[in-house]
Amino acid sequence: MSHKILVVDDHPEIRRMIRLSLGDDFEVLEAEDGQTALGIIRHKLPRIVLLDVKMPGLMTGFEVLETIKSTHAMRDVIVIMVTAYGQARDYDKGMDLGADAYFVKPFSPLQLAAAIRELVN
């Protein structure tokens, strides 16, 4: 059985690159904003969410992360931040809110795929 992964990023090329780097090992779902992401998480309950910080709409990735980790039905979802926000305070905020890993763009798709595989095993 393949794990479901939700890739949340407003750039289609980033979502595509991640989807291709994961191959057929995962069922990849996609969203371009936080509100859509939360709807997908509630209905499909992916094992992992890859989450950008800055997205269109009313919610930042940090707000989505906080909602995931504070909602009983979603709190066990693994969240990996994948963002251009790479300063120490951004990393600290993500980890303090419950992120399981933090990747800064540009990132290595192979390293991200390896981290995902490690977290699901």
Protein Blocks (a to p, Z undefined) as FASTA:
>chain_A
ZZddddddfbfklmmmmmmmnmmmbccdddfbfklmmmmmmmnopabdcddfbdgdjbdf
klmmmmmmmpmklmmpccddddfblcfklmmmmmmnopabdcdddddfklmmmmmmmmmZ
Z
